[in-house]
């Protein structure tokens, strides 16, 4: 037999021998998404059920939610999974299907989204005082420390942190960032000022009294730096998405996060933050509004519309509202924006 005929025979034999065998990459099942809701709430349960795409004898199915075993059923029986303990956001579904006596299950993936069931209240406010604000300040962070206003700004070549007299906008002390950094949010905890940068994945730690830089650190997550605040124990940091991270100030490690959600879905571009009486107040980038957020669940509980403050501005280049500082001595909030010429002292009520 010639070498050509031998190779042809072997090729045909392999081809014929493969007939009737399943492609290992082919999926024979899918989640029955006709049972799925567009959006779920924590009070709901999700029906976990598979649809068979081919005639297979199913022995059992093991279901997982966010990689944790949720249930095991015989055949293609459906099961219910209560969502009360999951976080807001997308939930990863997985099924391992054992069929035709095989010992290794075929993996089927799916997902659902869980949103908040809380209807946010429309908060009201009253302007108590209006003060001047440095119109050149591209405000990223705003916070009181010992009744002195601390502010940080962005833009490469124009980023700084500053202590100032909020009544006059006169600076007491200022530290400039080198031009390669775009400054972002700040917070003061444990006698230290913590500052983020935008996309450089670098943070700085300063002595809160002298403003002398003591340390640089690199983010342990591949994220951007946006806003910061603290509850006296942990730092809370936003990254421009719907996530708010809880950070250990001693190590600068990101410990965990919550997803900020309303009834309609995730709230992205959470920016400058302030922690007051157990709640987070967060600017939403490109919106002249502040969201009142539960730091434990991420649920938006209230919305403060500050769009009318723009009517008081004279600065033509005024950008979005950004900057929330709570003054404990008066129980009032101070708000401003990027390149705003005014700083507003307001009271907030339900």
C-alpha positions as CSV (number, residue, x, y, z in Angstrom):
1,X,0.0,0.0,0.0
2,X,1.3,3.4,-0.9
3,X,2.0,6.0,1.8
4,X,-0.8,8.2,0.3
5,X,-3.4,5.3,0.6
6,X,-2.1,4.5,4.1
7,X,-2.6,8.1,5.3
8,X,-6.0,8.3,3.6
9,X,-7.1,5.0,5.3
10,X,-5.9,6.2,8.7
11,X,-7.6,9.6,8.2
12,X,-10.9,7.9,7.2
13,X,-10.6,5.6,10.2
14,X,-10.2,8.5,12.6
15,X,-13.0,10.4,11.0
16,X,-15.4,7.4,11.1
17,X,-14.3,6.5,14.6
18,X,-15.2,10.0,15.8
19,X,-18.7,9.8,14.4
20,X,-21.4,9.8,17.1
21,X,-19.1,11.3,19.7
22,X,-20.0,14.6,21.4
23,X,-17.9,17.7,20.9
24,X,-16.5,18.3,24.4
25,X,-17.0,22.1,24.0
26,X,-20.7,21.7,23.0
27,X,-23.2,22.7,25.7
28,X,-26.2,20.4,26.1
29,X,-28.0,22.5,28.6
30,X,-28.8,26.1,29.5
31,X,-30.5,27.9,32.3
32,X,-34.2,28.3,31.8
33,X,-34.2,32.1,31.6
34,X,-37.9,32.2,31.0
35,X,-38.1,31.9,34.8
36,X,-35.8,34.8,35.4
37,X,-36.9,38.3,36.3
38,X,-35.3,41.4,34.7
39,X,-34.3,42.5,38.2
40,X,-34.5,40.8,41.6
41,X,-34.8,42.1,45.1
42,X,-33.4,40.6,48.3
43,X,-36.9,39.5,49.3
44,X,-37.1,37.4,46.2
45,X,-36.1,33.8,45.3
46,X,-34.7,32.7,42.0
47,X,-35.9,29.6,40.3
48,X,-32.9,27.5,39.3
49,X,-33.8,25.2,36.4
50,X,-32.1,23.9,33.3
51,X,-33.4,23.3,29.8
52,X,-32.0,20.3,27.9
53,X,-30.9,21.1,24.4
54,X,-30.2,17.5,23.5
55,X,-31.7,14.1,24.6
56,X,-29.4,13.3,27.5
57,X,-30.1,11.1,30.5
58,X,-29.4,13.5,33.4
59,X,-28.4,11.9,36.7
60,X,-28.1,15.0,38.9
61,X,-27.4,18.8,38.9
62,X,-25.4,20.8,41.5
63,X,-26.2,24.5,41.5
64,X,-23.9,27.3,42.7
65,X,-24.6,30.9,43.4
66,X,-21.4,33.1,43.5
67,X,-19.3,29.9,43.6
68,X,-21.0,28.7,46.7
69,X,-23.1,25.5,46.6
70,X,-26.8,26.3,46.6
71,X,-28.5,23.0,46.0
72,X,-28.3,19.5,44.5
73,X,-31.2,17.9,42.6
74,X,-31.9,14.7,40.8
75,X,-32.5,14.8,37.1
76,X,-33.6,18.2,35.9
77,X,-35.7,19.1,38.9
78,X,-35.9,22.8,39.6
79,X,-35.1,24.4,43.0
80,X,-35.5,27.8,44.7
81,X,-32.7,29.9,46.1
82,X,-33.5,32.8,48.5
83,X,-31.6,36.0,47.7
84,X,-31.8,37.6,51.2
85,X,-28.1,37.1,52.0
86,X,-26.6,38.2,48.6
87,X,-25.2,41.7,47.9
88,X,-26.6,44.1,45.3
89,X,-25.3,43.6,41.8
90,X,-24.9,40.7,39.4
91,X,-25.0,37.2,40.9
92,X,-23.0,34.5,39.2
93,X,-25.0,31.3,38.6
94,X,-23.4,27.9,37.8
95,X,-24.7,24.4,37.3
96,X,-22.7,21.2,37.1
97,X,-24.7,18.7,35.1
98,X,-24.0,15.0,35.4
99,X,-25.5,12.9,32.6
100,X,-25.1,9.6,30.7
101,X,-23.2,8.1,33.6
102,X,-20.3,10.5,33.2
103,X,-18.3,11.3,36.4
104,X,-17.3,14.8,35.4
105,X,-20.1,17.4,35.2
106,X,-20.7,19.8,32.4
107,X,-20.6,23.4,33.6
108,X,-23.4,25.8,32.6
109,X,-23.2,29.5,33.5
110,X,-25.8,32.3,34.0
111,X,-26.4,35.4,36.0
112,X,-29.1,37.6,37.5
113,X,-29.1,41.1,38.9
114,X,-30.2,42.1,42.4
115,X,-31.3,45.7,43.1
116,X,-32.5,47.7,46.1
117,X,-36.1,47.6,47.2
118,X,-35.8,50.9,49.0
119,X,-37.5,53.9,47.4
120,X,-35.0,56.9,48.0
121,X,-36.4,59.9,49.8
122,X,-36.1,63.3,48.2
123,X,-34.1,65.2,50.7
124,X,-34.4,69.0,51.2
125,X,-31.9,71.6,52.1
126,X,-31.6,75.2,53.2
127,X,-28.7,77.5,52.3
128,X,-27.4,79.0,55.6
129,X,-24.3,80.9,54.4
130,X,-22.4,81.5,51.2
131,X,-18.6,81.9,51.2
132,X,-16.0,82.5,48.5
133,X,-14.2,79.6,46.9
134,X,-11.1,79.5,44.8
135,X,-12.4,79.3,41.2
136,X,-9.1,77.7,40.1
137,X,-9.7,74.7,42.4
138,X,-10.7,71.6,40.5
139,X,-12.2,70.2,43.7
140,X,-11.8,66.4,44.4
141,X,-11.9,66.2,48.2
142,X,-13.4,68.4,50.9
143,X,-13.2,67.7,54.7
144,X,-13.1,69.5,58.0
145,X,-10.2,68.7,60.4
146,X,-10.2,70.5,63.8
147,X,-12.7,73.0,62.3
148,X,-10.3,73.8,59.5
149,X,-11.3,73.1,55.9
150,X,-9.1,70.7,54.0
151,X,-9.4,70.5,50.2
152,X,-7.7,68.6,47.4
153,X,-7.7,69.2,43.7
154,X,-7.1,67.4,40.4
155,X,-5.6,68.1,37.0
156,X,-1.9,67.4,36.3
157,X,0.3,70.3,37.2
158,X,-2.5,71.9,39.3
159,X,-3.1,69.3,42.0
160,X,-2.7,70.2,45.6
161,X,-4.0,69.7,49.2
162,X,-4.7,72.8,51.2
163,X,-5.8,74.0,54.6
164,X,-7.8,77.2,54.4
165,X,-10.2,79.6,56.2
166,X,-13.5,78.6,54.8
167,X,-14.9,82.1,55.5
168,X,-12.4,83.8,53.2
169,X,-10.9,81.0,51.1
170,X,-7.5,82.2,52.3
171,X,-5.1,79.3,52.4
172,X,-3.1,78.5,55.6
173,X,-0.9,75.9,54.1
174,X,-0.6,74.1,50.7
175,X,1.2,71.0,49.4
176,X,1.5,70.7,45.6
177,X,1.7,67.4,43.9
178,X,4.4,66.9,41.2
179,X,3.1,67.3,37.7
180,X,2.8,63.6,36.8
181,X,0.0,63.1,39.4
182,X,-3.7,63.9,39.0
183,X,-4.9,64.4,42.6
184,X,-8.1,63.0,43.9
185,X,-10.0,62.6,47.2
186,X,-8.6,63.0,50.7
187,X,-9.6,62.0,54.2
188,X,-8.1,62.5,57.7
189,X,-8.0,59.6,60.1
190,X,-5.6,58.8,63.0
191,X,-3.8,62.1,62.6
192,X,-2.9,61.3,59.0
193,X,-4.1,62.8,55.7
194,X,-4.7,60.1,53.0
195,X,-4.8,61.2,49.4
196,X,-5.6,59.3,46.2
197,X,-4.5,59.9,42.6
198,X,-6.7,59.3,39.6
199,X,-5.0,56.8,37.3
200,X,-1.5,56.6,38.7
201,X,-2.5,53.9,41.3
202,X,-0.5,55.8,43.9
203,X,-1.6,57.3,47.2
204,X,0.1,59.6,49.8
205,X,0.0,59.8,53.6
206,X,0.8,63.1,55.3
207,X,1.0,64.3,58.9
208,X,-2.3,66.0,59.4
209,X,-0.8,68.8,61.5
210,X,2.4,69.6,59.6
211,X,1.2,68.3,56.2
212,X,4.6,66.7,55.7
213,X,4.5,63.7,53.4
214,X,5.3,60.5,55.3
215,X,4.6,57.7,52.9
216,X,3.6,56.7,49.4
217,X,1.7,53.6,48.6
218,X,0.5,51.6,45.6
219,X,-3.1,50.4,45.3
220,X,-3.5,46.7,45.8
221,X,-6.4,46.6,43.3
222,X,-6.3,47.6,39.6
223,X,-8.7,50.5,40.1
224,X,-8.9,54.3,39.8
225,X,-8.8,56.6,42.7
226,X,-11.8,59.0,43.2
227,X,-13.3,60.0,46.5
228,X,-12.5,59.2,50.2
229,X,-14.0,59.5,53.7
230,X,-13.8,57.5,56.9
231,X,-15.9,56.4,59.9
232,X,-13.1,56.7,62.4
233,X,-11.9,53.1,61.9
234,X,-12.0,52.4,58.2
235,X,-11.5,54.5,55.0
236,X,-14.2,54.4,52.4
237,X,-13.0,55.0,48.8
238,X,-14.8,55.2,45.5
239,X,-13.2,54.2,42.2
240,X,-15.6,55.7,39.6
241,X,-17.8,52.7,39.3
242,X,-20.7,51.7,41.5
243,X,-18.3,50.3,44.1
244,X,-17.4,51.8,47.4
245,X,-14.4,50.1,49.0
246,X,-13.6,49.6,52.7
247,X,-9.9,50.2,53.2
248,X,-7.6,49.5,56.2
249,X,-5.8,52.8,56.9
250,X,-2.9,51.0,58.6
251,X,-2.1,48.8,55.5
252,X,-3.9,50.7,52.7
253,X,-5.4,47.3,51.7
254,X,-8.8,47.2,50.1
255,X,-10.8,44.8,52.3
256,X,-14.2,44.6,50.6
257,X,-16.8,46.7,48.8
258,X,-20.5,47.4,48.4
259,X,-22.2,48.1,45.2
260,X,-24.3,51.2,45.2
261,X,-27.8,50.4,44.0
262,X,-31.3,52.0,43.7
263,X,-34.5,50.3,42.6
264,X,-33.7,51.0,39.0
265,X,-30.1,49.6,39.1
266,X,-26.5,50.4,39.9
267,X,-25.4,53.9,40.5
268,X,-22.1,54.4,38.7
269,X,-19.5,57.2,38.9
270,X,-19.8,57.6,42.7
271,X,-17.3,60.4,43.5
272,X,-16.5,62.5,46.5
273,X,-17.7,61.0,49.8
274,X,-18.5,62.1,53.4
275,X,-19.4,59.8,56.3
276,X,-22.0,61.4,58.7
277,X,-24.0,59.6,61.5
278,X,-23.6,56.2,60.0
279,X,-24.4,57.1,56.4
280,X,-22.4,57.9,53.3
281,X,-23.1,61.0,51.3
282,X,-21.8,60.6,47.8
283,X,-21.5,63.0,44.9
284,X,-22.4,61.4,41.6
285,X,-20.1,62.6,38.8
286,X,-21.9,64.7,36.1
287,X,-24.9,65.1,38.4
288,X,-25.5,68.1,40.7
289,X,-26.8,65.7,43.3
290,X,-25.8,63.8,46.3
291,X,-26.9,60.3,47.2
292,X,-27.5,59.2,50.8
293,X,-26.0,55.6,50.9
294,X,-26.2,52.8,53.5
295,X,-22.5,51.8,53.9
296,X,-23.4,48.3,54.9
297,X,-25.6,47.4,51.9
298,X,-25.0,50.1,49.3
299,X,-28.7,51.0,49.1
300,X,-29.5,54.5,48.1
301,X,-31.8,55.8,50.8
302,X,-32.1,59.5,49.7
303,X,-31.3,61.9,47.0
304,X,-30.4,65.6,47.4
305,X,-30.9,67.7,44.3
306,X,-28.5,70.7,44.4
307,X,-28.9,71.8,40.8
308,X,-30.4,75.2,41.9
309,X,-27.1,76.2,43.5
310,X,-25.8,76.8,40.0
311,X,-28.0,79.8,39.8
312,X,-25.8,81.5,42.4
313,X,-22.5,81.0,40.6
314,X,-20.8,83.6,38.6
315,X,-17.9,81.4,37.3
316,X,-18.5,80.7,33.6
317,X,-16.3,77.5,33.6
318,X,-18.0,76.0,36.7
319,X,-18.1,72.2,36.3
320,X,-19.9,69.5,38.2
321,X,-20.8,69.6,41.9
322,X,-18.1,67.8,43.8
323,X,-17.1,68.4,47.4
324,X,-19.0,67.5,50.7
325,X,-17.6,68.5,54.1
326,X,-19.5,68.0,57.4
327,X,-18.7,70.5,60.2
328,X,-19.5,68.8,63.5
329,X,-19.4,72.0,65.5
330,X,-22.5,73.3,63.7
331,X,-24.0,70.1,62.3
332,X,-24.0,71.6,58.8
333,X,-22.7,70.6,55.4
334,X,-20.4,72.6,53.2
335,X,-20.7,71.9,49.4
336,X,-19.0,73.2,46.3
337,X,-17.9,72.1,42.9
338,X,-15.0,71.9,40.4
339,X,-14.0,75.5,39.6
340,X,-17.0,77.0,41.5
341,X,-16.6,80.5,42.9
342,X,-18.7,79.8,45.9
343,X,-18.8,77.4,48.9
344,X,-22.3,76.8,50.4
345,X,-23.1,76.0,54.0
346,X,-26.4,74.1,54.0
347,X,-28.6,72.2,56.4
348,X,-30.1,68.9,55.1
349,X,-33.4,67.4,56.2
350,X,-35.7,64.5,55.2
